């Protein structure tokens, strides 16, 4: 589970920005929106509001940027020039990314500082936040050294020292990822557990491919659940039809270059796994490797009274968006953290609200952090005030703060107050005079 995420010097974020999923223990409303794990009471969701260009999407991009570097083990394949350009020497200041996460009732803080000049790791750390307020360091790394609070002896100490020495020769690589791939004894298993937490992290953008989706083709119960939700949301879809095919046939209408790039991506993704799903702009596929060949299954959508199935691109934009979101309601996504940019994209306000209500009804140990413009969700009968976050564009970058800071009453109508600008994070329009150059004849 996610406790906090902190970012500094990334895109519109100049200064430290932090979003917390620690519940306000003094709030008694909507207690089913929280989960108590050990001594921690965490929120199941957070909803981030703000004007266009305020930095909402950049918050999600910061998470995805850090996740990709951690999973890949270095910043070699990411676009580096994402520092805050409101800082005079932003390129010379590191980007800082820190996650506080809960694993087996213990809170760990993992993070790193990245050089935007060459992708080198300026600092990296992993430590446990203990109940007595102390910190236990599994490792702290800077450009010259790796230190640890671990009491290692014998072979384990020798191995750790060798790994620490090796990382100095590859300054662009993450020590966590390096350790997660090594044969470590049980007392050092936390490195693998933290790494796997990031592997399981899901980030969904408006144009994302949500990997688990097409595996409904492999699981009949999941397929039935999917059909039930699609009917509930009044999409007109009654059933999902699975068509056995080949990649070549499924993509025969694609341009040659696009098809070749897709196949290269498939080979890369399947290099370390037997199967995965992909949502393209007009196709839903489940792919499995078998004897060095790919077996493909294509998902088609059956509407009532229609004689043939429909492809994804023939559905409305709102229905397509549901194909990203509905899998979040499945049991298979339990114990996962999901970030969604623009959850309301192309969806009717009632549909967005219904999805949010179903999220609380159908999930237990899943967390969701989303950005949205949907003001109708700003209802304290639907959301807790500590779940609502606001981003405001300021002269020196994006500022992130919680509605809970305003201490509004639980019975207050906050949607109207938000739209009137009481809490900030809404568009501010200049006088119309700027379009008339001050010419009174235009009045």
Secondary structure as GFF3:
##gff-version 3
##sequence-region A 1 443
A	DSSP	beta_strand	2	8	.	.	.	ID=ss1
A	DSSP	beta_strand	17	20	.	.	.	ID=ss2
A	DSSP	three_ten_helix	31	33	.	.	.	ID=ss3
A	DSSP	beta_strand	34	37	.	.	.	ID=ss4
A	DSSP	beta_strand	40	43	.	.	.	ID=ss5
A	DSSP	beta_strand	45	50	.	.	.	ID=ss6
A	DSSP	alpha_helix	56	72	.	.	.	ID=ss7
A	DSSP	three_ten_helix	90	92	.	.	.	ID=ss8
A	DSSP	beta_strand	95	103	.	.	.	ID=ss9
A	DSSP	beta_strand	106	114	.	.	.	ID=ss10
A	DSSP	beta_strand	121	129	.	.	.	ID=ss11
A	DSSP	beta_strand	135	141	.	.	.	ID=ss12
A	DSSP	beta_strand	146	147	.	.	.	ID=ss13
A	DSSP	alpha_helix	154	168	.	.	.	ID=ss14
A	DSSP	alpha_helix	175	180	.	.	.	ID=ss15
A	DSSP	three_ten_helix	186	188	.	.	.	ID=ss16
A	DSSP	alpha_helix	190	200	.	.	.	ID=ss17
A	DSSP	beta_strand	202	204	.	.	.	ID=ss18
A	DSSP	three_ten_helix	211	217	.	.	.	ID=ss19
A	DSSP	alpha_helix	220	232	.	.	.	ID=ss20
A	DSSP	beta_strand	237	245	.	.	.	ID=ss21
A	DSSP	alpha_helix	247	250	.	.	.	ID=ss22
A	DSSP	alpha_helix	256	269	.	.	.	ID=ss23
A	DSSP	three_ten_helix	270	272	.	.	.	ID=ss24
A	DSSP	beta_strand	275	279	.	.	.	ID=ss25
A	DSSP	beta_strand	284	290	.	.	.	ID=ss26
A	DSSP	beta_strand	293	303	.	.	.	ID=ss27
A	DSSP	three_ten_helix	312	314	.	.	.	ID=ss28
A	DSSP	alpha_helix	317	325	.	.	.	ID=ss29
A	DSSP	three_ten_helix	326	329	.	.	.	ID=ss30
A	DSSP	three_ten_helix	331	333	.	.	.	ID=ss31
A	DSSP	beta_strand	337	340	.	.	.	ID=ss32
A	DSSP	alpha_helix	349	362	.	.	.	ID=ss33
A	DSSP	beta_strand	367	371	.	.	.	ID=ss34
A	DSSP	three_ten_helix	375	377	.	.	.	ID=ss35
A	DSSP	three_ten_helix	385	387	.	.	.	ID=ss36
A	DSSP	beta_strand	388	394	.	.	.	ID=ss37
A	DSSP	beta_strand	397	402	.	.	.	ID=ss38
A	DSSP	three_ten_helix	403	406	.	.	.	ID=ss39
A	DSSP	alpha_helix	414	419	.	.	.	ID=ss40
A	DSSP	three_ten_helix	432	435	.	.	.	ID=ss41
A	DSSP	three_ten_helix	440	442	.	.	.	ID=ss42
###
